[in-house]
Amino acid sequence: MISNKSSISKKTHISIIQLIHSGEIITEYEIANIQSDKGINIQIKTYLEKSDHYQSIQNHIREAKADLNKAKNMADKLHFEDKIQNLVKVEKDFICNTLYLAECLSKIKPRTEKLLKAIELFDAGRIRKADTVLGEVDLLNDQFALISFVSYQRKKIKVMKNDLKS
């Protein structure tokens, strides 16, 4: 019998795009968990660890926490607490946008080199580059891909509007 832990670790090598496509990861459910501080799915966490940008956000959070621990006066402590809250918000937004992008890519059948490149970059953890390439792709030839891309852009805008309200 395979233990549950080894079963999970094997699944983390499967593409997030494939997991969303198969229904094993439900984007909206995962985003709701992230936004309500319930944590990140282990498969998503493992994927994010490949991303240089995500690692950079994590490093900034660690540095701000270390600075908070070293802070002597209340003004500095408040400054670093605020900085940590802002960085955590950046982290959540990045994760949500990553999941929205993965959902978009899970719905598109790659028929061009650029779409294949976007998926390849995403799977390698180069999320921002994949987003850029996807934005450059001529999606007008594929109506379904265009609908998925528009949906992805709307979700990104929704996250930005929520940020402005906060």
PyRosetta script that sets phi, psi and omega in degrees:
from pyrosetta import init, pose_from_sequence

init()
pose = pose_from_sequence("MISNKSSISKKTHISIIQLIHSGEIITEYEIANIQSDKGINIQIKTYLEKSDHYQSIQNHIREAKADLNKAKNMADKLHFEDKIQNLVKVEKDFICNTLYLAECLSKIKPRTEKLLKAIELFDAGRIRKADTVLGEVDLLNDQFALISFVSYQRKKIKVMKNDLKS")
pose.set_psi(1, 133.3)
pose.set_omega(1, 179.9)
pose.set_phi(2, -83.9)
pose.set_psi(2, 133.1)
pose.set_omega(2, 178.8)
pose.set_phi(3, -70.5)
pose.set_psi(3, 156.3)
pose.set_omega(3, 179.9)
pose.set_phi(4, -62.0)
pose.set_psi(4, -37.0)
pose.set_omega(4, -178.9)
pose.set_phi(5, -63.9)
pose.set_psi(5, -45.1)
pose.set_omega(5, -179.6)
pose.set_phi(6, -69.6)
pose.set_psi(6, -31.6)
pose.set_omega(6, 176.4)
pose.set_phi(7, -63.0)
pose.set_psi(7, -43.1)
pose.set_omega(7, 178.8)
pose.set_phi(8, -64.5)
pose.set_psi(8, -44.0)
pose.set_omega(8, -176.6)
pose.set_phi(9, -66.2)
pose.set_psi(9, -32.5)
pose.set_omega(9, 176.6)
pose.set_phi(10, -67.2)
pose.set_psi(10, -38.2)
pose.set_omega(10, -178.8)
pose.set_phi(11, -68.0)
pose.set_psi(11, -24.6)
pose.set_omega(11, -177.3)
pose.set_phi(12, -69.5)
pose.set_psi(12, -13.9)
pose.set_omega(12, 178.0)
pose.set_phi(13, -87.3)
pose.set_psi(13, -6.3)
pose.set_omega(13, 176.1)
pose.set_phi(14, -82.2)
pose.set_psi(14, 142.9)
pose.set_omega(14, -179.8)
pose.set_phi(15, -60.5)
pose.set_psi(15, 138.8)
pose.set_omega(15, 175.3)
pose.set_phi(16, -59.0)
pose.set_psi(16, -36.7)
pose.set_omega(16, 177.9)
pose.set_phi(17, -59.3)
pose.set_psi(17, -45.0)
pose.set_omega(17, 179.2)
pose.set_phi(18, -65.2)
pose.set_psi(18, -39.8)
pose.set_omega(18, -179.6)
pose.set_phi(19, -65.6)
pose.set_psi(19, -36.9)
pose.set_omega(19, 176.8)
pose.set_phi(20, -70.5)
pose.set_psi(20, -44.3)
pose.set_omega(20, -179.8)
pose.set_phi(21, -59.9)
pose.set_psi(21, -38.7)
pose.set_omega(21, -178.5)
pose.set_phi(22, -79.3)
pose.set_psi(22, -12.4)
pose.set_omega(22, -179.7)
pose.set_phi(23, 90.2)
pose.set_psi(23, 3.1)
pose.set_omega(23, 177.9)
pose.set_phi(24, -69.9)
pose.set_psi(24, -30.8)
pose.set_omega(24, 173.8)
pose.set_phi(25, -116.3)
pose.set_psi(25, 124.3)
pose.set_omega(25, 177.5)
pose.set_phi(26, -101.2)
pose.set_psi(26, 111.2)
pose.set_omega(26, -173.1)
pose.set_phi(27, -53.3)
pose.set_psi(27, -52.9)
pose.set_omega(27, -176.2)
pose.set_phi(28, -62.3)
pose.set_psi(28, -38.0)
pose.set_omega(28, 178.1)
pose.set_phi(29, -63.7)
pose.set_psi(29, -46.7)
pose.set_omega(29, -179.5)
pose.set_phi(30, -64.3)
pose.set_psi(30, -40.4)
pose.set_omega(30, 179.6)
pose.set_phi(31, -65.9)
pose.set_psi(31, -40.8)
pose.set_omega(31, 177.3)
pose.set_phi(32, -60.7)
pose.set_psi(32, -41.0)
pose.set_omega(32, 177.7)
pose.set_phi(33, -63.7)
pose.set_psi(33, -43.2)
pose.set_omega(33, -179.2)
pose.set_phi(34, -64.7)
pose.set_psi(34, -45.4)
pose.set_omega(34, -177.7)
pose.set_phi(35, -68.8)
pose.set_psi(35, -24.5)
pose.set_omega(35, 178.7)
pose.set_phi(36, -100.2)
pose.set_psi(36, 17.4)
pose.set_omega(36, 175.4)
pose.set_phi(37, 61.6)
pose.set_psi(37, 31.4)
pose.set_omega(37, 177.6)
pose.set_phi(38, -88.7)
pose.set_psi(38, -1.8)
pose.set_omega(38, 176.3)
pose.set_phi(39, 102.6)
pose.set_psi(39, 177.1)
pose.set_omega(39, -175.9)
pose.set_phi(40, -112.0)
pose.set_psi(40, 136.8)
pose.set_omega(40, 172.7)
pose.set_phi(41, -53.9)
pose.set_psi(41, 137.3)
pose.set_omega(41, -176.2)
pose.set_phi(42, -59.1)
pose.set_psi(42, -35.3)
pose.set_omega(42, 179.7)
pose.set_phi(43, -67.2)
pose.set_psi(43, -40.1)
pose.set_omega(43, 178.2)
pose.set_phi(44, -68.6)
pose.set_psi(44, -43.9)
pose.set_omega(44, 179.1)
pose.set_phi(45, -58.3)
pose.set_psi(45, -45.9)
pose.set_omega(45, 179.9)
pose.set_phi(46, -62.1)
pose.set_psi(46, -41.9)
pose.set_omega(46, 177.9)
pose.set_phi(47, -62.4)
pose.set_psi(47, -47.3)
pose.set_omega(47, -176.9)
pose.set_phi(48, -60.1)
pose.set_psi(48, -30.0)
pose.set_omega(48, -179.6)
pose.set_phi(49, -63.7)
pose.set_psi(49, -15.4)
pose.set_omega(49, 175.9)
pose.set_phi(50, -80.5)
pose.set_psi(50, -16.2)
pose.set_omega(50, -174.3)
pose.set_phi(51, -86.1)
pose.set_psi(51, 122.9)
pose.set_omega(51, 176.4)
pose.set_phi(52, -61.5)
pose.set_psi(52, -39.0)
pose.set_omega(52, -178.4)
pose.set_phi(53, -65.7)
pose.set_psi(53, -42.3)
pose.set_omega(53, 178.0)
pose.set_phi(54, -64.2)
pose.set_psi(54, -41.5)
pose.set_omega(54, 178.0)
pose.set_phi(55, -62.0)
pose.set_psi(55, -37.8)
pose.set_omega(55, 177.9)
pose.set_phi(56, -63.9)
pose.set_psi(56, -43.9)
pose.set_omega(56, 177.6)
pose.set_phi(57, -60.8)
pose.set_psi(57, -44.6)
pose.set_omega(57, 179.4)
pose.set_phi(58, -60.2)
pose.set_psi(58, -41.8)
pose.set_omega(58, 179.0)
pose.set_phi(59, -63.3)
pose.set_psi(59, -41.5)
pose.set_omega(59, 178.3)
pose.set_phi(60, -63.2)
pose.set_psi(60, -39.2)
pose.set_omega(60, 178.4)
pose.set_phi(61, -65.0)
pose.set_psi(61, -45.5)
pose.set_omega(61, 178.7)
pose.set_phi(62, -60.5)
pose.set_psi(62, -42.7)
pose.set_omega(62, 179.7)
pose.set_phi(63, -63.8)
pose.set_psi(63, -42.2)
pose.set_omega(63, -180.0)
pose.set_phi(64, -65.9)
pose.set_psi(64, -36.8)
pose.set_omega(64, 177.4)
pose.set_phi(65, -66.9)
pose.set_psi(65, -39.5)
pose.set_omega(65, 177.3)
pose.set_phi(66, -64.8)
pose.set_psi(66, -41.7)
pose.set_omega(66, 177.6)
pose.set_phi(67, -63.0)
pose.set_psi(67, -38.7)
pose.set_omega(67, 177.9)
pose.set_phi(68, -62.0)
pose.set_psi(68, -43.1)
pose.set_omega(68, 179.8)
pose.set_phi(69, -65.4)
pose.set_psi(69, -28.4)
pose.set_omega(69, -179.9)
pose.set_phi(70, -86.6)
pose.set_psi(70, -17.1)
pose.set_omega(70, -175.0)
pose.set_phi(71, -60.1)
pose.set_psi(71, 135.9)
pose.set_omega(71, -176.9)
pose.set_phi(72, -97.2)
pose.set_psi(72, -40.1)
pose.set_omega(72, -175.7)
pose.set_phi(73, -107.7)
pose.set_psi(73, 163.7)
pose.set_omega(73, -175.2)
pose.set_phi(74, -63.6)
pose.set_psi(74, -37.6)
pose.set_omega(74, -179.0)
pose.set_phi(75, -61.9)
pose.set_psi(75, -43.9)
pose.set_omega(75, 178.2)
pose.set_phi(76, -65.8)
pose.set_psi(76, -40.9)
pose.set_omega(76, 179.4)
pose.set_phi(77, -61.4)
pose.set_psi(77, -44.3)
pose.set_omega(77, 178.4)
pose.set_phi(78, -63.3)
pose.set_psi(78, -39.7)
pose.set_omega(78, 178.3)
pose.set_phi(79, -60.0)
pose.set_psi(79, -48.1)
pose.set_omega(79, -177.0)
pose.set_phi(80, -72.5)
pose.set_psi(80, -31.9)
pose.set_omega(80, 174.9)
pose.set_phi(81, -64.2)
pose.set_psi(81, -41.9)
pose.set_omega(81, 178.0)
pose.set_phi(82, -64.5)
pose.set_psi(82, -42.5)
pose.set_omega(82, 179.5)
pose.set_phi(83, -61.8)
pose.set_psi(83, -42.8)
pose.set_omega(83, 179.0)
pose.set_phi(84, -62.8)
pose.set_psi(84, -44.4)
pose.set_omega(84, 178.7)
pose.set_phi(85, -60.1)
pose.set_psi(85, -42.1)
pose.set_omega(85, 179.1)
pose.set_phi(86, -65.6)
pose.set_psi(86, -41.5)
pose.set_omega(86, 179.0)
pose.set_phi(87, -66.4)
pose.set_psi(87, -38.2)
pose.set_omega(87, 177.3)
pose.set_phi(88, -64.1)
pose.set_psi(88, -37.6)
pose.set_omega(88, 176.5)
pose.set_phi(89, -64.5)
pose.set_psi(89, -41.9)
pose.set_omega(89, 177.1)
pose.set_phi(90, -61.2)
pose.set_psi(90, -42.8)
pose.set_omega(90, 179.4)
pose.set_phi(91, -60.9)
pose.set_psi(91, -48.0)
pose.set_omega(91, 179.9)
pose.set_phi(92, -61.1)
pose.set_psi(92, -44.3)
pose.set_omega(92, 179.5)
pose.set_phi(93, -62.3)
pose.set_psi(93, -41.3)
pose.set_omega(93, 179.1)
pose.set_phi(94, -62.0)
pose.set_psi(94, -45.0)
pose.set_omega(94, 179.9)
pose.set_phi(95, -63.6)
pose.set_psi(95, -44.4)
pose.set_omega(95, 179.7)
pose.set_phi(96, -62.1)
pose.set_psi(96, -46.7)
pose.set_omega(96, 178.9)
pose.set_phi(97, -63.3)
pose.set_psi(97, -35.6)
pose.set_omega(97, 176.6)
pose.set_phi(98, -63.0)
pose.set_psi(98, -43.9)
pose.set_omega(98, 179.6)
pose.set_phi(99, -67.1)
pose.set_psi(99, -38.8)
pose.set_omega(99, 176.4)
pose.set_phi(100, -62.7)
pose.set_psi(100, -41.4)
pose.set_omega(100, 178.3)
pose.set_phi(101, -64.4)
pose.set_psi(101, -43.3)
pose.set_omega(101, 178.4)
pose.set_phi(102, -61.2)
pose.set_psi(102, -40.8)
pose.set_omega(102, 178.0)
pose.set_phi(103, -62.3)
pose.set_psi(103, -44.0)
pose.set_omega(103, 178.1)
pose.set_phi(104, -59.7)
pose.set_psi(104, -48.0)
pose.set_omega(104, -178.9)
pose.set_phi(105, -66.1)
pose.set_psi(105, -28.1)
pose.set_omega(105, -179.8)
pose.set_phi(106, -71.4)
pose.set_psi(106, -19.3)
pose.set_omega(106, -178.2)
pose.set_phi(107, -96.5)
pose.set_psi(107, -12.5)
pose.set_omega(107, -175.9)
pose.set_phi(108, -96.6)
pose.set_psi(108, 132.3)
pose.set_omega(108, 172.5)
pose.set_phi(109, -89.3)
pose.set_psi(109, 118.4)
pose.set_omega(109, -175.7)
pose.set_phi(110, -70.3)
pose.set_psi(110, 108.2)
pose.set_omega(110, -178.6)
pose.set_phi(111, -111.8)
pose.set_psi(111, -3.9)
pose.set_omega(111, -179.8)
pose.set_phi(112, -129.5)
pose.set_psi(112, 163.4)
pose.set_omega(112, 178.0)
pose.set_phi(113, -61.6)
pose.set_psi(113, -38.8)
pose.set_omega(113, -178.8)
pose.set_phi(114, -66.5)
pose.set_psi(114, -39.6)
pose.set_omega(114, 177.2)
pose.set_phi(115, -64.8)
pose.set_psi(115, -43.0)
pose.set_omega(115, 176.6)
pose.set_phi(116, -60.6)
pose.set_psi(116, -41.0)
pose.set_omega(116, 179.2)
pose.set_phi(117, -64.6)
pose.set_psi(117, -41.7)
pose.set_omega(117, 179.0)
pose.set_phi(118, -61.2)
pose.set_psi(118, -44.1)
pose.set_omega(118, 179.4)
pose.set_phi(119, -66.1)
pose.set_psi(119, -42.3)
pose.set_omega(119, 178.8)
pose.set_phi(120, -61.4)
pose.set_psi(120, -45.1)
pose.set_omega(120, 178.8)
pose.set_phi(121, -63.7)
pose.set_psi(121, -42.7)
pose.set_omega(121, 179.4)
pose.set_phi(122, -61.8)
pose.set_psi(122, -46.9)
pose.set_omega(122, -179.9)
pose.set_phi(123, -61.8)
pose.set_psi(123, -28.6)
pose.set_omega(123, 179.2)
pose.set_phi(124, -82.8)
pose.set_psi(124, -1.4)
pose.set_omega(124, 179.2)
pose.set_phi(125, 88.6)
pose.set_psi(125, 7.0)
pose.set_omega(125, 179.3)
pose.set_phi(126, -93.7)
pose.set_psi(126, 69.7)
pose.set_omega(126, -168.5)
pose.set_phi(127, -65.1)
pose.set_psi(127, -48.6)
pose.set_omega(127, -178.8)
pose.set_phi(128, -63.5)
pose.set_psi(128, -39.5)
pose.set_omega(128, 178.5)
pose.set_phi(129, -65.6)
pose.set_psi(129, -40.2)
pose.set_omega(129, 177.5)
pose.set_phi(130, -62.4)
pose.set_psi(130, -41.3)
pose.set_omega(130, 178.3)
pose.set_phi(131, -61.7)
pose.set_psi(131, -42.8)
pose.set_omega(131, 179.4)
pose.set_phi(132, -64.0)
pose.set_psi(132, -46.5)
pose.set_omega(132, -179.9)
pose.set_phi(133, -63.5)
pose.set_psi(133, -41.8)
pose.set_omega(133, 179.7)
pose.set_phi(134, -62.2)
pose.set_psi(134, -37.8)
pose.set_omega(134, 178.0)
pose.set_phi(135, -65.9)
pose.set_psi(135, -24.9)
pose.set_omega(135, -179.3)
pose.set_phi(136, -88.6)
pose.set_psi(136, -13.5)
pose.set_omega(136, -174.9)
pose.set_phi(137, -67.9)
pose.set_psi(137, 140.8)
pose.set_omega(137, 175.9)
pose.set_phi(138, -79.9)
pose.set_psi(138, 89.9)
pose.set_omega(138, -177.3)
pose.set_phi(139, -86.2)
pose.set_psi(139, -5.9)
pose.set_omega(139, -177.3)
pose.set_phi(140, -62.9)
pose.set_psi(140, -24.0)
pose.set_omega(140, 179.7)
pose.set_phi(141, -79.5)
pose.set_psi(141, -11.1)
pose.set_omega(141, -177.7)
pose.set_phi(142, -129.8)
pose.set_psi(142, 96.3)
pose.set_omega(142, -174.0)
pose.set_phi(143, -58.8)
pose.set_psi(143, -40.6)
pose.set_omega(143, -179.0)
pose.set_phi(144, -65.6)
pose.set_psi(144, -40.5)
pose.set_omega(144, 178.0)
pose.set_phi(145, -63.7)
pose.set_psi(145, -39.2)
pose.set_omega(145, 179.4)
pose.set_phi(146, -63.9)
pose.set_psi(146, -42.3)
pose.set_omega(146, 178.3)
pose.set_phi(147, -61.7)
pose.set_psi(147, -43.7)
pose.set_omega(147, 178.2)
pose.set_phi(148, -62.8)
pose.set_psi(148, -41.2)
pose.set_omega(148, -179.2)
pose.set_phi(149, -66.6)
pose.set_psi(149, -41.9)
pose.set_omega(149, 178.1)
pose.set_phi(150, -62.8)
pose.set_psi(150, -41.7)
pose.set_omega(150, 177.6)
pose.set_phi(151, -60.5)
pose.set_psi(151, -43.5)
pose.set_omega(151, 178.1)
pose.set_phi(152, -60.9)
pose.set_psi(152, -45.4)
pose.set_omega(152, 180.0)
pose.set_phi(153, -63.9)
pose.set_psi(153, -39.4)
pose.set_omega(153, 177.9)
pose.set_phi(154, -62.7)
pose.set_psi(154, -40.0)
pose.set_omega(154, 179.4)
pose.set_phi(155, -66.6)
pose.set_psi(155, -37.9)
pose.set_omega(155, 176.5)
pose.set_phi(156, -63.2)
pose.set_psi(156, -42.1)
pose.set_omega(156, 178.9)
pose.set_phi(157, -63.5)
pose.set_psi(157, -40.3)
pose.set_omega(157, 178.5)
pose.set_phi(158, -59.3)
pose.set_psi(158, -43.1)
pose.set_omega(158, 178.1)
pose.set_phi(159, -62.8)
pose.set_psi(159, -42.1)
pose.set_omega(159, 179.6)
pose.set_phi(160, -65.2)
pose.set_psi(160, -40.5)
pose.set_omega(160, 179.1)
pose.set_phi(161, -64.1)
pose.set_psi(161, -40.5)
pose.set_omega(161, 177.6)
pose.set_phi(162, -63.0)
pose.set_psi(162, -36.0)
pose.set_omega(162, 177.5)
pose.set_phi(163, -63.7)
pose.set_psi(163, -40.1)
pose.set_omega(163, -179.2)
pose.set_phi(164, -67.0)
pose.set_psi(164, -33.2)
pose.set_omega(164, 178.7)
pose.set_phi(165, -72.8)
pose.set_psi(165, -28.0)
pose.set_omega(165, -177.2)
pose.set_phi(166, -72.9)
pose.dump_pdb("model.pdb")
